C-alpha cells in the first residue's frame, strides 16, 4: 500500500508539473473606449503573439474594464495588469521625459517616420530611467498624425481670432495657441461632442480618428488643414517584472511582433481613419482653413518659446536639453 501511495503521488506530481509547463501565459491589457484605429497596434500584436505561440501566450484586451485611462500607468507600476496604453499629456508630471515628442516642432512627418522617432526616443537612457520609476518598459508607440482643429466658431482668417477661443488639446499645441489668447479647456474625451454642443468648449484638436470618434465635425463650422504643432504621445507599456518573467520563446514572440504590429497600424490608419475623417469633414460642409506661410511662420516662432520653456521646466529633473536636442535631431533628419 505504501509503495502504491508513493507511485500514485509521483504520477500526480508529474502530471501537475506537465500541466504547469504547458499552461498558457495570459496577460491582461488595459485600454479604454472601444476598438478603433488608435488601438489597432495592440489588437494586431495580440493576434500575432497568439499565432506565433499557438495560443500559449494570450493578451486579454479590456476596454475600460481594468482601469481608468489616466490611471493605466499607476496600474502598470504595481502589476494590476501587464500591459497598457496611455497618453503622456494625461499626466505629464508622471512621465515628463516622453512629453518631449509632444512639443511643437512644426514638422509634418509621416506616421511611419513618427513611429521611428518615438521608438528611438523611448530607447534613450533618460527616458528609460524615467519610466523605470513606474516599473514600466515602453513596448511600442501609437503614432498619430499632426493634430488639427475642428471649431464651431466662425471660420478663422487671422491668428488673432484664437483669442478667447476655448480649446481642448494637448500641452504642446495649447502652449502655442495659448500665446495667441486661446484658453486651454480640459474635458474628458468621451464628453468632447457634448461639450462642444453645450458651449463648454469652442474647438478641439485631435488626430483624424479622434475627430471621427467624437464626431466634432457634426457641430463644427471649420477645420484646419496644416496646424502642424504636434501630436499626442500615447505609448504601449508593459510591467517590467512581467516582461522579465516571460519564457524566452514568449518574450521573442512579443518583442518580435512589434514591428509588424506597427506596420499594420500605420497602413490601417492611413487607409481608413484619415480617409474617413476627410470624407466626414467634406460631407458635413466644414470650411477648410489653411494657414498661410506668414501665419505658419508666426506659429513656429511662438513654438520656439514653448520648446525653450519645456527645457527650462525640466532642467532640474533630468538633462532636458540633451533629450530635446536628441529629439529635435530626429525630427530634422
Order of alpha helices (4+ residues) and beta strands (2+ residues): alpha-beta-alpha-beta-alpha-beta-alpha-alpha-beta-beta-beta-alpha-beta-alpha-beta-alpha-beta-beta-alpha-alpha-alpha-alpha-beta-alpha-alpha
